[in-house]
């Protein structure tokens, strides 16, 4: 941030009404409040602006806010990418009010006001609605402007804890859309769950290739993708983008009951030299008999079965071990999720599980948190 960044609200005189903008200047930062004071209040890419926005989409002198007898007025300064209030492009002076949403090009802010003697900003239902609207507006940026920020969690061989690959997990730095739940909630309101899932996959592979072609990247699907004609085209585009990368597609185990779809998917994956994993096995409708008809390469046991298995009753341990050995005998690699302790790891080895995933082996992290050795594949052993 520039030295000209406005001071926090708490530093201002609290005995008068104070306007502020809530938003995110940079995707590496969290949502912040920026006081609007010392009029004219300028917005632009210049470092000496009242609100400097160091983004390529912002013009040097983008817009200005003035205090007039009519109230707070926003004026455009002929910016290249425009300014919008509540989705309407600003072509003349606009009086802005509390909870209005302002786009400065691709950056979105909500207008707020702290009233006289109000020391603590309490979140109201109206503000929650506006923050949800802001998240919806940012969803387009998430999909089209590279707002996705995938994390990678190691998958390991249980016998020696060497890494065989990484699961790609969707994350974002955008305000209101940081977690998969927030992102898919916004996507569901737009009917774009499939498009978001596809974007996760493409972005994850694009970044994950840094681990090397031998690192198996496990990418997820959303149920709404599976019946879309575009789904197989999306998989082919992934393969074209990373022709030599080891890739495994994860399908929720509930989808495995649709044998016609699964046979077709299996054929497409074989043609693309991709592998198949059933996710969350053991908590839904999947049956062992169906695994024999369309065999996945990997079966991920849901963490409800395997997490803290060392503390489970003996009968439950026997049942999980029985499942693991049945799956192994089908030629399918068994993967236990939710491994958090050495004791859990050791008992899973005794049960016959081949692979593991969980905090014990490594937490989900962005690519920047991995070492050079991890990226080139030479650091395979778990340090625990």
ABEGO torsion letter per residue (X at the ends): XBAABBBBAAABBAABBBBBBBBBABAABBBBBBBBBGOBBBBEABAABABBBBBAABBABABBBBBBAAEBBBBBAGBAAEBBBGGBBBABBBBBBBGBBBBBEABBBBBBBBBBGBABBBBBAAAAAAAAAAAAAAAAAAAAAGABBBBBBBBBBAAAGBBAEBBBBBBBABBGAABAAAAAAAAAAAGAAAAAAAAAAAAAAAAAAAAEAABBBBBBBBAAAAABAAAAAAAAAAAAABAABBBBBBBBAAAAABAAAAAAAAAAAAAAGBBBBBBGBGABABBAAAAAABBBABBBBBAAAABGAAABBAAAAAAAAAAAAAAAAAGBBBBBBGBABAAAAAAAAAAGBABBBEAAAEBBBBAAABBAAAAAGABABBAX
